[in-house]
Amino acid sequence: MTRTTRLVLLLAAVLLLGTVGTGAVLHAAHRAGLRDRQQADGPTVRTGTVSLRPTGGRRLLVRNLAWGPHRDEIATVPSDHPQGPRTASGVKCLRFHAAAGTGICLQAVHGALEDTYRAVVLDSHLRELHRFPAAGIPTRARVSPSGHLVAWTVFVSGDSYAGTDFSTRTAIVDTRTWAIDDNLETFHVVKDGRPYHAADTNIWGVTFADDTRFYATLATGGRTYLVRGDVTARTLTTLHRNVECPSLSPDGTRLAYKKRVKGASPDAPWRLYVLDLRTMKETATAERRNIDDQALWADDSTLVYALPGDYGSDLWTVPADGTGTARRLMTSAVAPAYLG
């Protein structure tokens, strides 16, 4: 190969790489531009007043994922018309939950070199009451039925529950005093009736029963456990194996959760189950797809959860008793909370 031929080939390669790079940049810019424009076939989203107090009937609040100027904002719709126009609040959250006029909003703070995160407690008008630094990427959030306690979980390493190479940090805050337990791993663990200590404990996915009792997931020794927590006693007591991201029913008798099932893909290991807390009987729901979410109870008989969708996630619903079929509740939405 002559020197001239080598130069021609080098020039052609440089031009090709430049063309590919320019195309990638233009494609990314086009996609970014689309994200700022409302979807032609998507839900109608408009600015308005959003309150955490029940007004004008029962309402559903979500993090709006529809492309457009209100993407990632907390938005509301009537609970009986979830596919209708959404009213956007202007408040952006990565994870969100609300109850009794209190909201918890996990946010990203975009920096020049890296993002940081914070947990913001909101009042009934979505105004900031208090903020706390969050140690990692937001993943779960809950408010107690009274609004007096809020909890959140973040990834401090890794970004998926599917494998074992991750670590979480879970905190609980009392909104009456702003006292914080910033790491539930400091609670005393009672496993199978005995005190338990291990360096690999990992806790996530709080769901509140009241202002003292809660349930969560504890992982240790390669297994996951449902634990009952006591805020006052600072204890975690194991109740059942293979329970992740529990969610307590409004009547306090059952927990919805994701369970690892035999034969499933390591990347999609979970199915949605319900546990009767009195009998410890498990019931598989009619949803057969992989669920990587902390389901929410719409009422005492219906579950709501997120699945991947065209614009991030869609909300789906299924009966809690194992009957019926799953159906799409709302497109381009995640992190639901019912008010009223």
C-alpha positions as CSV (number, residue, x, y, z in Angstrom):
1,M,0.0,0.0,0.0
2,T,1.4,3.3,-1.1
3,R,1.7,6.4,1.2
4,T,-0.9,8.2,-0.9
5,T,-3.3,5.3,-0.5
6,R,-2.8,5.3,3.2
7,L,-3.5,9.0,3.4
8,V,-6.7,8.6,1.3
9,L,-7.9,5.8,3.6
10,L,-7.1,7.8,6.7
11,L,-8.9,10.9,5.4
12,A,-11.9,8.8,4.4
13,A,-12.0,7.3,8.0
14,V,-11.8,10.7,9.6
15,L,-14.6,12.0,7.4
16,L,-16.7,8.9,8.1
17,L,-16.2,9.3,11.9
18,G,-17.0,13.0,11.7
19,T,-20.2,12.2,9.8
20,V,-21.3,9.6,12.3
21,G,-20.5,11.9,15.2
22,T,-22.4,14.8,13.7
23,G,-25.4,12.5,13.0
24,A,-25.4,11.3,16.6
25,V,-25.3,14.8,18.0
26,L,-28.1,16.0,15.7
27,H,-30.2,12.9,16.6
28,A,-29.6,13.6,20.3
29,A,-30.5,17.2,19.8
30,H,-33.7,16.2,17.9
31,R,-34.7,13.8,20.7
32,A,-34.0,16.5,23.3
33,G,-36.2,18.9,21.3
34,L,-39.0,16.4,21.2
35,R,-38.9,16.0,24.9
36,D,-39.7,19.7,25.3
37,R,-42.7,19.4,22.9
38,Q,-46.0,17.9,23.9
39,Q,-46.8,14.5,22.3
40,A,-49.3,14.8,19.5
41,D,-50.9,11.6,20.6
42,G,-50.1,12.0,24.2
43,P,-52.1,13.2,27.2
44,T,-53.1,16.8,27.5
45,V,-51.1,18.5,30.2
46,R,-51.8,22.1,31.4
47,T,-50.6,24.3,34.2
48,G,-52.8,24.7,37.2
49,T,-53.1,24.5,41.0
50,V,-52.3,21.2,42.6
51,S,-53.1,20.6,46.2
52,L,-52.4,17.7,48.5
53,R,-55.8,18.3,50.2
54,P,-58.8,16.4,48.7
55,T,-60.8,18.9,46.7
56,G,-63.5,18.1,44.2
57,G,-63.5,14.4,44.7
58,R,-60.8,11.7,44.9
59,R,-57.7,12.5,42.8
60,L,-54.7,10.7,41.6
61,L,-51.3,12.4,41.7
62,V,-48.4,11.1,39.5
63,R,-45.0,12.2,38.2
64,N,-45.9,13.1,34.7
65,L,-43.6,11.5,32.1
66,A,-45.3,12.8,28.9
67,W,-42.9,14.6,26.7
68,G,-43.3,18.4,26.8
69,P,-42.7,21.4,29.1
70,H,-44.3,19.6,32.1
71,R,-42.3,16.4,32.0
72,D,-41.3,15.2,35.5
73,E,-43.7,17.6,37.2
74,I,-46.2,16.3,39.8
75,A,-49.6,16.3,38.0
76,T,-53.1,15.4,39.0
77,V,-56.2,13.9,37.4
78,P,-59.6,12.7,38.8
79,S,-59.2,9.1,40.0
80,D,-62.2,8.0,38.0
81,H,-60.8,9.6,34.7
82,P,-57.0,8.9,34.8
83,Q,-56.7,9.2,31.0
84,G,-58.1,12.7,31.1
85,P,-56.3,16.1,31.0
86,R,-53.6,16.5,33.6
87,T,-53.0,19.5,35.8
88,A,-49.3,20.1,36.3
89,S,-47.9,21.7,39.4
90,G,-44.5,23.0,38.3
91,V,-42.8,20.9,41.0
92,K,-40.4,18.3,39.6
93,C,-39.7,15.0,41.4
94,L,-37.9,11.8,40.6
95,R,-39.9,9.9,43.2
96,F,-43.0,11.1,45.0
97,H,-45.7,10.1,47.5
98,A,-48.2,12.0,49.6
99,A,-50.8,11.5,52.3
100,A,-52.8,13.7,54.7
101,G,-51.5,16.9,53.2
102,T,-47.8,16.0,53.3
103,G,-45.7,15.2,50.3
104,I,-42.2,13.7,49.9
105,C,-40.3,14.7,46.7
106,L,-37.0,13.2,45.8
107,Q,-35.1,15.5,43.4
108,A,-31.9,15.7,41.4
109,V,-29.7,18.8,41.7
110,H,-27.7,19.0,38.4
111,G,-24.1,20.1,38.8
112,A,-21.3,20.9,36.4
113,L,-19.5,17.6,37.1
114,E,-22.1,15.4,38.7
115,D,-25.6,15.3,40.0
116,T,-26.5,15.3,43.7
117,Y,-29.9,14.5,45.2
118,R,-32.2,15.7,48.0
119,A,-35.4,14.8,49.8
120,V,-37.8,17.7,50.1
121,V,-40.9,17.5,52.4
122,L,-43.8,19.5,50.9
123,D,-46.9,21.0,52.5
124,S,-50.4,20.7,51.1
125,H,-49.7,23.5,48.6
126,L,-46.5,21.7,47.4
127,R,-44.4,24.3,49.1
128,E,-41.1,23.2,50.6
129,L,-41.1,22.7,54.4
130,H,-37.7,21.1,54.8
131,R,-35.0,19.5,52.8
132,F,-32.4,16.8,53.5
133,P,-29.5,15.6,51.5
134,A,-30.0,12.2,49.9
135,A,-27.0,9.9,49.7
136,G,-27.7,8.5,46.2
137,I,-30.1,7.9,43.3
138,P,-33.8,8.1,44.5
139,T,-35.8,4.8,44.2
140,R,-38.6,4.6,46.8
141,A,-40.7,7.1,48.8
142,R,-43.6,6.9,51.2
143,V,-45.7,9.0,53.6
144,S,-47.5,7.6,56.7
145,P,-51.3,7.8,56.7
146,S,-51.2,10.7,59.2
147,G,-48.6,12.6,57.2
148,H,-46.4,12.7,60.3
149,L,-43.6,10.4,59.0
150,V,-41.9,10.3,55.6
151,A,-39.4,7.7,54.3
152,W,-37.2,7.4,51.3
153,T,-34.7,4.9,49.8
154,V,-31.8,5.7,47.5
155,F,-29.1,3.7,45.8
156,V,-25.7,4.5,47.1
157,S,-24.0,2.1,44.8
158,G,-25.4,0.2,41.8
159,D,-28.7,1.2,40.2
160,S,-30.8,-2.0,40.1
161,Y,-32.3,-4.4,42.6
162,A,-32.1,-7.3,40.1
163,G,-28.5,-8.4,41.0
164,T,-26.6,-8.4,44.3
165,D,-24.1,-5.6,43.5
166,F,-26.0,-2.7,45.0
167,S,-26.4,-0.9,48.3
168,T,-29.3,1.3,49.5
169,R,-29.8,3.8,52.3
170,T,-33.2,4.3,53.8
171,A,-34.2,7.2,56.0
172,I,-37.3,8.1,58.1
173,V,-38.2,11.7,59.2
174,D,-40.7,12.9,61.7
175,T,-42.3,16.0,60.1
176,R,-43.4,17.3,63.5
177,T,-39.9,17.6,64.9
178,W,-37.7,17.1,61.8
179,A,-35.8,14.4,63.6
180,I,-34.3,12.0,61.2
181,D,-33.1,8.3,61.3
182,D,-30.9,8.6,58.2
183,N,-29.9,4.9,58.0
184,L,-32.3,2.2,59.1
185,E,-29.4,-0.3,59.1
186,T,-28.6,1.1,62.6
187,F,-31.9,-0.4,63.9
188,H,-31.6,-3.6,66.0
189,V,-32.6,-6.7,63.9
190,V,-34.4,-9.7,65.3
191,K,-34.2,-12.6,62.8
192,D,-36.1,-15.8,63.5
193,G,-36.7,-14.8,67.1
194,R,-33.0,-14.0,67.9
195,P,-30.9,-10.8,67.8
196,Y,-29.0,-10.7,64.5
197,H,-25.9,-8.8,63.4
198,A,-24.3,-8.8,60.0
199,A,-22.2,-6.4,58.0
200,D,-24.2,-7.1,54.8
201,T,-27.6,-5.9,55.9
202,N,-29.5,-3.7,53.5
203,I,-32.9,-2.2,54.0
204,W,-35.3,-0.6,51.6
205,G,-39.0,0.0,50.6
206,V,-40.7,1.3,53.7
207,T,-44.5,1.2,53.9
208,F,-46.2,2.7,57.0
209,A,-48.9,1.2,59.2
210,D,-49.1,4.2,61.6
211,D,-46.7,6.6,63.2
212,T,-44.8,3.8,65.0
213,R,-45.0,0.7,62.9
214,F,-43.8,0.1,59.4
215,Y,-42.8,-2.7,57.1
216,A,-39.8,-2.9,54.8
217,T,-37.4,-5.3,53.1
218,L,-34.2,-6.5,54.7
219,A,-31.5,-8.3,52.7
220,T,-28.7,-10.3,54.3
221,G,-26.9,-13.5,53.4
222,G,-28.2,-13.5,49.9
223,R,-31.9,-13.6,51.0
224,T,-34.6,-11.0,51.4
225,Y,-37.0,-10.8,54.3
226,L,-40.2,-8.9,55.2
227,V,-39.5,-7.0,58.4
228,R,-41.8,-5.2,60.8
229,G,-40.2,-2.0,62.0
230,D,-40.8,0.0,65.2
231,V,-39.7,3.6,65.1
232,T,-39.8,4.0,68.9
233,A,-38.0,0.8,69.8
234,R,-35.7,1.1,66.7
235,T,-36.2,-2.6,65.9
236,L,-36.7,-4.6,62.7
237,T,-38.2,-8.1,63.1
238,T,-38.3,-10.6,60.3
239,L,-41.7,-12.1,59.4
240,H,-41.5,-13.8,56.0
241,R,-38.9,-14.7,53.3
242,N,-38.6,-13.5,49.7
243,V,-40.5,-10.2,50.1
244,E,-39.3,-7.0,48.4
245,C,-40.8,-3.5,48.3
246,P,-43.9,-4.2,50.4
247,S,-47.0,-2.0,50.3
248,L,-49.6,-2.2,53.1
249,S,-53.3,-2.3,52.2
250,P,-55.5,0.5,53.5
251,D,-57.2,-1.9,55.9
252,G,-53.8,-3.0,57.2
253,T,-54.4,-6.7,56.7
254,R,-52.3,-7.5,53.5
255,L,-49.1,-6.6,51.8
256,A,-48.5,-6.3,48.1
257,Y,-44.9,-7.0,47.1
258,K,-42.6,-8.3,44.4
259,K,-41.3,-11.8,44.8
260,R,-38.5,-13.6,43.0
261,V,-39.8,-16.7,41.3
262,K,-38.0,-19.8,40.2
263,G,-37.2,-20.0,36.5
264,A,-37.4,-16.3,35.8
265,S,-34.6,-14.4,34.0
266,P,-32.0,-13.0,36.4
267,D,-32.7,-9.6,34.8
268,A,-36.5,-9.9,35.3
269,P,-36.9,-12.0,38.4
270,W,-40.0,-10.6,40.1
271,R,-43.8,-11.2,40.0
272,L,-46.4,-9.3,41.9
273,Y,-47.8,-11.1,45.0
274,V,-50.1,-10.3,48.0
275,L,-49.4,-11.6,51.5
276,D,-52.1,-12.1,54.1
277,L,-50.5,-10.9,57.4
278,R,-52.7,-13.1,59.6
279,T,-52.2,-16.4,57.8
280,M,-49.0,-15.6,55.9
281,K,-50.7,-17.1,52.8
282,E,-49.3,-15.8,49.5
283,T,-51.5,-15.1,46.5
284,A,-50.0,-14.5,43.0
285,T,-51.8,-11.7,41.1
286,A,-52.9,-12.0,37.5
287,E,-50.0,-9.8,36.4
288,R,-47.4,-12.2,35.0
289,R,-44.8,-9.7,33.8
290,N,-41.7,-8.6,35.7
291,I,-42.5,-5.9,38.3
292,D,-39.8,-3.7,39.6
293,D,-41.8,-1.2,41.6
294,Q,-43.4,-0.7,45.0
295,A,-47.0,-1.2,44.1
296,L,-49.7,1.1,45.5
297,W,-53.2,0.1,46.8
298,A,-55.8,2.2,45.0
299,D,-58.3,0.7,47.4
300,D,-58.6,-2.5,49.5
301,S,-58.9,-4.6,46.4
302,T,-56.9,-3.0,43.6
303,L,-53.2,-2.6,43.0
304,V,-51.4,0.1,40.9
305,Y,-47.8,-0.3,39.7
306,A,-45.5,0.9,36.9
307,L,-44.2,-1.0,33.9
308,P,-41.9,0.3,31.1
309,G,-43.7,2.3,28.5
310,D,-43.0,4.3,25.3
311,Y,-42.1,7.4,27.3
312,G,-40.6,6.0,30.4
313,S,-43.3,4.2,32.4
314,D,-47.0,3.5,32.3
315,L,-49.3,2.8,35.2
316,W,-51.1,-0.5,35.3
317,T,-53.7,-2.0,37.7
318,V,-54.7,-5.5,38.7
319,P,-57.0,-7.0,41.3
320,A,-55.2,-8.0,44.6
321,D,-57.0,-11.3,45.0
322,G,-55.5,-13.1,42.0
323,T,-58.5,-12.8,39.8
324,G,-59.1,-10.7,36.7
325,T,-56.5,-9.4,34.3
326,A,-54.0,-6.5,34.3
327,R,-55.0,-3.4,32.4
328,R,-53.3,-0.1,31.6
329,L,-54.5,2.7,33.9
330,M,-52.4,5.7,32.7
331,T,-49.7,6.3,30.1
332,S,-46.5,8.2,30.7
333,A,-46.7,8.3,34.5
334,V,-45.1,6.9,37.6
335,A,-45.0,7.3,41.4
336,P,-48.8,7.5,42.0
337,A,-50.5,8.7,45.1
338,Y,-54.3,8.8,45.8
339,L,-55.8,11.6,47.8
340,G,-59.3,11.6,49.2
